[in-house]
Amino acid sequence: MLEWMKLTFWGAARTVTGSMHHVEVAGKRYLLDCGQYQGRRKEAEMRNRNFPFPCDSIDTVVLSHAHIDHSGNLPLLVKNGFSGPIITSAATADLCVPMLTDSAFIQEKDTEYVNKRRHRRAAGAGSEPELVAPMYTVPDAERTFPLFVSKALHTIHEIGPGLTYQSFDAGHMLGSTSMVLEDRSGAAPIRLAFSGDVGRAGLPIIRDPEAVPPVDYLIMESTYGGRHHKPIADVRERLASIIQRTYARGGRIIVPAFAVGRTQQLVLVLHELIEAGKIPSFPIFVDSPLAVNVTEVFRKHSELFDRDTAKFEASHEDPFGFRRLKYIREVSESKALNDLRGPFLVISASGMCEAGRVLHHLKNNIEDPRNTVLITGYQAENTLGRKISERLPEVPVFGEPVRLRAEVAVLDELSGHADHDELLAWMAPLAGHLKRVFLVHGEPAQQQALIPAIREKFGVEVIAPERGQSFDLAY
């Protein structure tokens, strides 16, 4: 049995996605998050399918929030033998039901499409096709849901021998948490904090990030190290300006957006802009069955809304519904948007343009200079969303090169991640006893910008661990 806490980084190590950190305490093994890696297709497939440990060796998963790069590999973990509890907030548990079901469904449909093409090619060549299988299926996802165990914020819970868990609102998305694990099994207690994804004060709908108490060790995200966001207060004016000039051209606005969090925030801001008369009253669509289902979870957890959004509830008004907004579930309705005349705005998943209906909207619209592609969130390396945000003259959609002639507008103000200074401010209350900080969930350039800033401000050792690197945390 270990007489210390051992920490190994298997995901989001010197990259942004695939959050997965392995903790060993008193002979028990825990995973902090179990997310999908997103990036180059072949590399992502290899990383996501192949766990670096036996899945049945994990005793407990502790989940920070529901985004797929943090939760998306849970069904595969279960499929490969994990059967322990998945500890998280109630809102995260509820969000994971539609999100993981949708992830499985997309994999099934993508595999079906690929196998049809391989059958046709093999038939033409007179050979046997090499077929592929989804990483997991909808039934695999459904076997995951009974394992979720909801824990209330702030309350200390024992989750293993000598190990306690306490969570705090991370202000990143509905139900997102930062957490403190305290190991009391050794000669002296040791406290490890995991930031999850740290949000920003003033984001629509969700409450601001909470402070975490002092700890000995910290695993912290670093997505926007070295970068600074524009003030959130500017977002409404900038969004209105983008819509007004596209509308004047008679163009369409295509908004790739994460179905959880970003879509609901955009809907709320658009609602406010139309009410204030700052944008035309024109058709707005949310074209994502997942976003429709997720919005229902948001309505269920109104206790987590910030003060401004709670005012809608108090006046019995739906913050996520208004006259010019239509939610789309059916494929036929989605396809019908291609034939719609005049300007409109469509919000569709996925946020990094890697899958989903947004790909069809991009294919049909980005070659027209009257249109606008509005990027509203972080785009990981090698994703289609990153290529569009970098305004490459030609981008691959469904594997085919397409000319990017539409305007590209980037609206960073709604980013759900704290920027450089906001991360340092979030750290400050817990920095007094820190022995070491581990930076994860960031590209190397962002981590290298943040490391000297943390050392100078807090005088603590900072490491950006490599994938597979382990550390023994001293008592």
C-alpha positions as CSV (number, residue, x, y, z in Angstrom):
1,M,0.0,0.0,0.0
2,L,1.2,3.5,-0.9
3,E,2.2,5.7,2.1
4,W,2.0,8.8,0.0
5,M,-0.2,10.3,-2.7
6,K,0.9,9.5,-6.2
7,L,-0.3,11.7,-9.1
8,T,0.0,10.8,-12.8
9,F,-1.1,12.9,-15.7
10,W,-2.6,11.0,-18.6
11,G,-4.7,13.7,-20.3
12,A,-4.7,17.5,-21.0
13,A,-0.9,17.3,-20.4
14,R,0.7,20.1,-22.6
15,T,-2.5,20.1,-24.6
16,V,-6.0,21.5,-24.0
17,T,-8.3,18.5,-24.3
18,G,-8.7,15.0,-22.9
19,S,-8.6,15.9,-19.2
20,M,-7.6,12.8,-17.1
21,H,-5.5,12.7,-14.0
22,H,-4.7,9.6,-12.0
23,V,-4.4,9.7,-8.2
24,E,-3.3,6.8,-6.0
25,V,-4.0,7.0,-2.2
26,A,-3.9,4.3,0.4
27,G,-4.1,1.5,-2.2
28,K,-7.1,3.1,-4.0
29,R,-7.0,4.6,-7.5
30,Y,-9.0,7.6,-8.6
31,L,-9.5,9.5,-11.8
32,L,-10.0,13.2,-11.9
33,D,-12.0,13.6,-15.1
34,C,-12.2,11.1,-18.0
35,G,-12.4,13.3,-21.1
36,Q,-12.0,12.8,-24.8
37,Y,-8.9,14.1,-26.5
38,Q,-9.7,16.3,-29.6
39,G,-7.4,17.1,-32.4
40,R,-5.9,15.2,-35.4
41,R,-8.4,12.4,-36.1
42,K,-6.0,9.5,-36.1
43,E,-4.1,10.6,-32.9
44,A,-7.4,11.3,-31.2
45,E,-8.8,7.9,-32.1
46,M,-5.7,6.2,-30.8
47,R,-5.6,8.1,-27.5
48,N,-9.3,7.8,-26.8
49,R,-9.5,4.1,-27.5
50,N,-6.5,3.0,-25.5
51,F,-6.4,3.7,-21.8
52,P,-3.0,3.6,-20.2
53,F,-4.2,1.5,-17.3
54,P,-6.7,-1.3,-16.7
55,C,-10.1,0.3,-16.5
56,D,-11.2,-2.1,-13.8
57,S,-8.3,-0.9,-11.6
58,I,-10.0,2.5,-11.1
59,D,-12.0,2.6,-7.9
60,T,-13.7,6.0,-8.3
61,V,-14.0,8.9,-10.8
62,V,-14.3,12.4,-9.7
63,L,-15.7,14.6,-12.4
64,S,-15.3,18.4,-12.6
65,H,-17.9,19.2,-15.2
66,A,-19.8,17.8,-18.2
67,H,-17.9,19.1,-21.2
68,I,-16.9,16.2,-23.5
69,D,-13.2,16.9,-23.2
70,H,-13.7,16.2,-19.4
71,S,-16.4,13.6,-19.4
72,G,-16.6,12.1,-22.9
73,N,-14.6,8.9,-22.3
74,L,-16.6,7.7,-19.3
75,P,-18.7,5.2,-21.3
76,L,-15.6,3.6,-22.8
77,L,-14.1,3.4,-19.3
78,V,-17.3,1.6,-18.2
79,K,-17.4,-0.6,-21.3
80,N,-13.8,-1.7,-20.5
81,G,-14.5,-2.7,-16.9
82,F,-15.0,0.3,-14.6
83,S,-17.9,-0.1,-12.2
84,G,-17.3,2.3,-9.4
85,P,-19.0,5.6,-8.5
86,I,-18.7,8.8,-10.6
87,I,-18.7,11.7,-8.1
88,T,-19.9,15.1,-9.3
89,S,-22.5,17.8,-8.9
90,A,-26.2,17.2,-9.5
91,A,-26.3,19.5,-12.6
92,T,-23.2,17.8,-14.1
93,A,-24.8,14.4,-13.6
94,D,-28.0,15.6,-15.3
95,L,-26.1,17.2,-18.2
96,C,-24.0,14.1,-18.8
97,V,-27.1,12.1,-19.7
98,P,-27.9,14.0,-23.0
99,M,-24.3,14.8,-23.7
100,L,-22.9,11.3,-23.5
101,T,-25.9,9.9,-25.3
102,D,-25.3,12.4,-28.1
103,S,-21.6,11.5,-28.2
104,A,-22.4,7.8,-28.6
105,F,-25.1,8.5,-31.2
106,I,-22.7,10.6,-33.3
107,Q,-20.1,7.9,-33.2
108,E,-22.6,5.3,-34.3
109,K,-23.7,7.5,-37.2
110,D,-20.2,8.4,-38.2
111,T,-19.1,4.7,-38.2
112,E,-22.2,3.8,-40.2
113,Y,-21.3,6.4,-42.8
114,V,-17.6,5.3,-43.0
115,N,-18.5,1.6,-43.3
116,K,-20.9,2.3,-46.2
117,R,-18.2,4.1,-48.1
118,R,-15.7,1.2,-47.4
119,H,-18.3,-1.3,-48.5
120,R,-18.7,0.5,-51.8
121,R,-15.0,0.9,-52.4
122,A,-14.3,-2.8,-51.5
123,A,-17.1,-3.9,-53.9
124,G,-15.6,-2.0,-56.7
125,A,-12.2,-3.5,-56.0
126,G,-13.5,-7.0,-55.4
127,S,-12.1,-7.2,-51.9
128,E,-13.4,-7.4,-48.3
129,P,-13.9,-4.1,-46.6
130,E,-12.0,-3.2,-43.4
131,L,-14.8,-2.0,-41.1
132,V,-14.6,0.2,-38.1
133,A,-16.6,0.2,-34.8
134,P,-17.6,3.2,-32.6
135,M,-15.6,3.6,-29.4
136,Y,-18.9,3.2,-27.6
137,T,-22.6,3.0,-28.3
138,V,-25.7,4.5,-26.8
139,P,-26.2,1.3,-24.6
140,D,-22.7,1.8,-23.3
141,A,-23.5,5.4,-22.4
142,E,-26.8,4.2,-20.7
143,R,-24.8,1.8,-18.6
144,T,-22.7,4.7,-17.3
145,F,-25.6,6.8,-15.9
146,P,-26.5,4.7,-12.9
147,L,-22.9,5.2,-11.6
148,F,-23.2,8.9,-11.1
149,V,-23.3,10.0,-7.5
150,S,-24.3,13.7,-6.8
151,K,-22.5,15.6,-4.1
152,A,-23.5,19.0,-2.8
153,L,-21.2,22.0,-3.1
154,H,-19.1,22.9,0.0
155,T,-20.0,19.9,2.1
156,I,-17.1,17.5,2.9
157,H,-17.7,13.9,1.8
158,E,-15.6,10.8,2.4
159,I,-15.0,9.1,-1.0
160,G,-12.4,6.5,0.0
161,P,-10.4,5.3,2.9
162,G,-9.0,8.4,4.5
163,L,-9.8,10.6,1.5
164,T,-12.4,13.4,1.5
165,Y,-13.8,15.5,-1.3
166,Q,-15.1,19.1,-1.2
167,S,-16.3,21.0,-4.2
168,F,-16.8,24.7,-5.1
169,D,-18.5,26.5,-8.0
170,A,-15.9,26.9,-10.8
171,G,-18.1,29.5,-12.7
172,H,-17.2,27.8,-16.0
173,M,-20.6,26.3,-17.0
174,L,-23.7,25.0,-15.2
175,G,-22.6,22.6,-12.5
176,S,-18.9,23.0,-13.0
177,T,-16.7,22.5,-10.0
178,S,-13.3,23.0,-8.6
179,M,-12.4,20.5,-5.9
180,V,-10.2,19.8,-2.9
181,L,-9.1,16.2,-2.0
182,E,-7.7,15.7,1.5
183,D,-5.8,12.6,2.2
184,R,-5.8,11.8,5.9
185,S,-4.4,8.3,5.6
186,G,-0.7,9.2,6.2
187,A,1.3,10.7,9.0
188,A,-0.1,14.2,8.3
189,P,-3.0,15.4,6.1
190,I,-2.2,16.4,2.5
191,R,-4.5,18.6,0.5
192,L,-4.7,18.6,-3.4
193,A,-6.9,21.0,-5.3
194,F,-8.0,20.5,-8.9
195,S,-9.3,23.7,-10.6
196,G,-11.3,22.0,-13.3
197,D,-11.9,24.8,-15.8
198,V,-12.0,28.2,-14.0
199,G,-14.6,30.6,-15.3
200,R,-14.9,34.3,-15.3
201,A,-16.8,36.8,-13.2
202,G,-19.8,38.3,-15.0
203,L,-20.5,35.6,-17.5
204,P,-24.2,35.3,-18.4
205,I,-26.4,32.8,-16.5
206,I,-23.8,31.2,-14.3
207,R,-22.5,32.4,-10.9
208,D,-19.0,33.7,-10.6
209,P,-16.1,31.3,-9.7
210,E,-15.6,30.7,-6.0
211,A,-12.4,30.8,-4.0
212,V,-10.9,27.5,-2.9
213,P,-9.3,27.2,0.6
214,P,-5.5,26.9,0.9
215,V,-3.9,23.6,-0.2
216,D,-0.5,21.9,-0.5
217,Y,-0.7,21.0,-4.2
218,L,-2.7,22.4,-7.1
219,I,-3.6,21.1,-10.5
220,M,-4.7,24.1,-12.5
221,E,-5.9,24.7,-16.0
222,S,-3.9,27.1,-18.2
223,T,-5.9,27.5,-21.4
224,Y,-5.5,31.3,-21.6
225,G,-2.1,31.7,-20.0
226,G,-0.4,34.8,-21.5
227,R,-3.7,36.0,-23.0
228,H,-6.2,38.6,-21.9
229,H,-9.9,38.7,-22.7
230,K,-11.8,41.8,-23.7
231,P,-14.2,43.0,-20.9
232,I,-17.4,41.0,-20.8
233,A,-19.4,44.2,-20.7
234,D,-18.4,44.8,-24.4
235,V,-20.0,41.6,-25.6
236,R,-23.4,42.9,-26.3
237,E,-22.2,45.8,-28.4
238,R,-19.8,43.7,-30.4
239,L,-22.4,41.0,-31.1
240,A,-24.9,43.6,-32.1
241,S,-22.3,45.2,-34.5
242,I,-21.5,41.8,-36.1
243,I,-25.2,41.0,-36.6
244,Q,-26.1,44.5,-38.0
245,R,-23.4,44.5,-40.7
246,T,-24.2,40.9,-41.8
247,Y,-27.9,41.7,-41.9
248,A,-27.1,44.7,-44.0
249,R,-25.4,42.5,-46.6
250,G,-28.3,40.1,-46.6
251,G,-26.1,37.4,-45.2
252,R,-26.4,34.5,-42.7
253,I,-24.6,34.2,-39.4
254,I,-23.3,30.7,-38.7
255,V,-22.4,30.2,-35.0
256,P,-20.5,27.0,-34.0
257,A,-21.2,26.8,-30.3
258,F,-20.9,24.2,-27.6
259,A,-24.4,22.8,-26.9
260,V,-23.7,23.2,-23.1
261,G,-23.2,26.7,-21.8
262,R,-22.2,28.8,-24.8
263,T,-25.5,28.2,-26.7
264,Q,-27.6,29.1,-23.7
265,Q,-25.5,32.3,-23.0
266,L,-25.8,33.4,-26.6
267,V,-29.6,32.8,-26.6
268,L,-29.9,34.9,-23.5
269,V,-27.8,37.8,-24.9
270,L,-29.7,37.7,-28.2
271,H,-32.9,37.8,-26.2
272,E,-31.7,41.0,-24.4
273,L,-30.5,42.6,-27.7
274,I,-33.8,42.1,-29.4
275,E,-35.8,43.3,-26.4
276,A,-33.6,46.5,-26.4
277,G,-34.1,47.1,-30.1
278,K,-30.3,46.8,-30.8
279,I,-30.5,44.1,-33.5
280,P,-33.2,43.5,-36.1
281,S,-36.0,41.1,-35.1
282,F,-34.9,38.4,-37.6
283,P,-35.1,34.6,-37.5
284,I,-32.8,32.9,-35.0
285,F,-32.4,29.1,-34.8
286,V,-30.8,26.7,-32.4
287,D,-30.1,23.7,-34.6
288,S,-28.9,21.0,-32.2
289,P,-31.0,18.3,-30.6
290,L,-28.4,18.2,-27.9
291,A,-28.7,21.9,-27.2
292,V,-32.5,21.5,-26.9
293,N,-32.1,18.7,-24.3
294,V,-29.4,20.6,-22.4
295,T,-31.5,23.7,-22.2
296,E,-34.1,21.6,-20.4
297,V,-31.4,20.7,-17.8
298,F,-30.6,24.4,-17.4
299,R,-34.3,25.2,-16.7
300,K,-34.3,22.4,-14.1
301,H,-31.3,23.9,-12.3
302,S,-32.4,27.5,-12.0
303,E,-31.0,27.5,-8.5
304,L,-27.6,27.8,-10.1
305,F,-28.4,31.0,-12.1
306,D,-26.8,34.3,-11.4
307,R,-28.8,37.2,-10.1
308,D,-29.6,38.7,-13.6
309,T,-30.8,35.5,-15.1
310,A,-32.8,34.7,-11.9
311,K,-34.9,37.8,-12.6
312,F,-36.4,36.1,-15.6
313,E,-37.5,33.3,-13.3
314,A,-39.0,35.7,-10.8
315,S,-41.1,37.4,-13.6
316,H,-42.2,33.9,-14.9
317,E,-40.3,34.6,-18.2
318,D,-38.3,32.0,-20.0
319,P,-34.7,33.3,-20.4
320,F,-34.1,30.7,-23.2
321,G,-37.2,31.4,-25.3
322,F,-38.5,34.3,-27.2
323,R,-40.7,35.0,-30.3
324,R,-38.1,35.0,-33.0
325,L,-36.2,32.0,-31.7
326,K,-36.9,28.4,-32.9
327,Y,-35.3,25.2,-31.5
328,I,-34.7,22.6,-34.2
329,R,-34.7,18.8,-33.5
330,E,-35.5,17.2,-36.9
331,V,-33.0,16.7,-39.6
332,S,-35.6,17.8,-42.2
333,E,-36.0,21.1,-40.5
334,S,-32.2,21.6,-40.3
335,K,-31.9,20.9,-44.1
336,A,-34.7,23.3,-44.8
337,L,-32.6,26.2,-43.5
338,N,-30.5,25.9,-46.7
339,D,-33.5,27.1,-48.7
340,L,-34.5,29.9,-46.4
341,R,-34.4,33.3,-48.0
342,G,-33.1,36.4,-46.3
343,P,-30.8,36.9,-43.3
344,F,-30.9,34.6,-40.3
345,L,-28.7,33.4,-37.5
346,V,-28.2,29.7,-36.6
347,I,-26.4,28.4,-33.5
348,S,-25.3,24.8,-34.0
349,A,-22.9,22.3,-32.4
350,S,-20.1,21.3,-32.2
351,G,-18.2,24.3,-30.8
352,M,-14.9,23.4,-32.4
353,C,-16.6,22.4,-35.7
354,E,-15.4,18.8,-35.4
355,A,-18.8,17.0,-35.7
356,G,-22.5,17.6,-35.8
357,R,-24.9,19.7,-37.9
358,V,-22.7,22.8,-37.9
359,L,-20.5,21.1,-40.5
360,H,-23.4,21.1,-43.0
361,H,-24.1,24.8,-42.3
362,L,-20.5,25.6,-42.8
363,K,-20.3,23.6,-46.1
364,N,-23.3,25.5,-47.5
365,N,-22.4,29.0,-46.4
366,I,-18.7,29.7,-45.9
367,E,-18.0,30.3,-49.6
368,D,-20.5,33.3,-49.7
369,P,-18.8,36.6,-48.7
370,R,-22.2,38.0,-47.5
371,N,-22.2,35.5,-44.6
372,T,-20.4,35.5,-41.3
373,V,-18.9,32.6,-39.3
374,L,-19.0,33.7,-35.6
375,I,-16.5,31.9,-33.4
376,T,-17.4,32.3,-29.7
377,G,-15.1,29.9,-27.8
378,Y,-11.7,28.4,-27.6
379,Q,-10.6,26.3,-30.7
380,A,-8.0,23.6,-29.9
381,E,-5.1,22.9,-32.2
382,N,-5.8,21.1,-35.5
383,T,-9.6,21.5,-35.2
384,L,-11.6,22.9,-38.1
385,G,-12.7,25.7,-35.7
386,R,-9.0,26.7,-35.2
387,K,-8.5,26.8,-39.0
388,I,-11.5,29.0,-39.5
389,S,-10.6,31.3,-36.7
390,E,-7.1,31.7,-38.3
391,R,-8.9,32.6,-41.5
392,L,-7.1,30.1,-43.7
393,P,-8.1,30.7,-47.4
394,E,-9.2,27.1,-47.7
395,V,-10.5,24.7,-45.0
396,P,-11.5,21.0,-45.0
397,V,-15.2,20.3,-44.4
398,F,-16.1,16.6,-44.5
399,G,-12.6,16.0,-45.8
400,E,-13.1,18.2,-48.8
401,P,-11.3,21.6,-49.3
402,V,-13.7,24.5,-49.3
403,R,-12.9,28.2,-49.9
404,L,-13.4,30.4,-46.8
405,R,-14.9,33.6,-48.3
406,A,-17.3,34.4,-45.5
407,E,-16.4,37.0,-42.9
408,V,-14.9,35.4,-39.7
409,A,-15.7,37.2,-36.5
410,V,-14.2,36.0,-33.2
411,L,-16.0,36.9,-30.0
412,D,-13.7,36.0,-27.1
413,E,-15.7,37.9,-24.5
414,L,-17.9,35.0,-23.8
415,S,-15.0,32.6,-23.2
416,G,-15.8,30.3,-20.3
417,H,-12.1,30.2,-19.3
418,A,-10.3,32.6,-17.0
419,D,-7.6,34.6,-18.8
420,H,-4.0,35.1,-17.5
421,D,-4.7,37.7,-14.9
422,E,-8.0,36.0,-13.8
423,L,-6.2,32.7,-13.2
424,L,-3.6,34.5,-11.0
425,A,-6.4,36.2,-9.1
426,W,-8.3,32.9,-8.6
427,M,-5.1,31.3,-7.3
428,A,-4.4,34.0,-4.7
429,P,-6.6,32.8,-1.8
430,L,-5.2,29.2,-1.9
431,A,-1.5,30.1,-2.5
432,G,-0.4,30.6,1.1
433,H,0.7,26.9,1.7
434,L,1.4,25.8,-1.9
435,K,4.4,23.5,-2.4
436,R,3.9,22.9,-6.1
437,V,1.5,23.8,-9.0
438,F,0.9,21.5,-11.9
439,L,-0.4,23.3,-15.1
440,V,-2.7,21.3,-17.3
441,H,-5.3,21.9,-20.0
442,G,-3.1,24.4,-22.0
443,E,-0.9,24.5,-25.0
444,P,2.9,24.8,-24.3
445,A,3.1,28.5,-25.3
446,Q,0.3,29.4,-22.8
447,Q,1.9,27.4,-20.1
448,Q,5.3,28.9,-20.6
449,A,3.7,32.4,-20.3
450,L,2.0,31.5,-17.0
451,I,4.8,29.6,-15.3
452,P,7.1,32.7,-14.6
453,A,4.1,34.8,-13.6
454,I,3.1,32.2,-10.9
455,R,6.7,31.9,-9.7
456,E,7.1,35.6,-9.4
457,K,3.7,36.3,-7.8
458,F,3.5,33.4,-5.4
459,G,7.1,32.1,-5.1
460,V,6.1,28.5,-5.7
461,E,7.4,25.7,-8.0
462,V,5.4,25.3,-11.2
463,I,5.5,22.3,-13.6
464,A,3.8,21.6,-16.9
465,P,3.8,17.8,-16.7
466,E,4.2,15.6,-19.8
467,R,1.7,12.8,-20.6
468,G,2.5,9.8,-18.4
469,Q,4.6,11.8,-15.9
470,S,4.2,10.8,-12.2
471,F,4.8,12.7,-9.0
472,D,4.9,11.6,-5.4
473,L,3.3,14.2,-3.2
474,A,5.0,14.5,0.2
475,Y,3.2,14.8,3.5
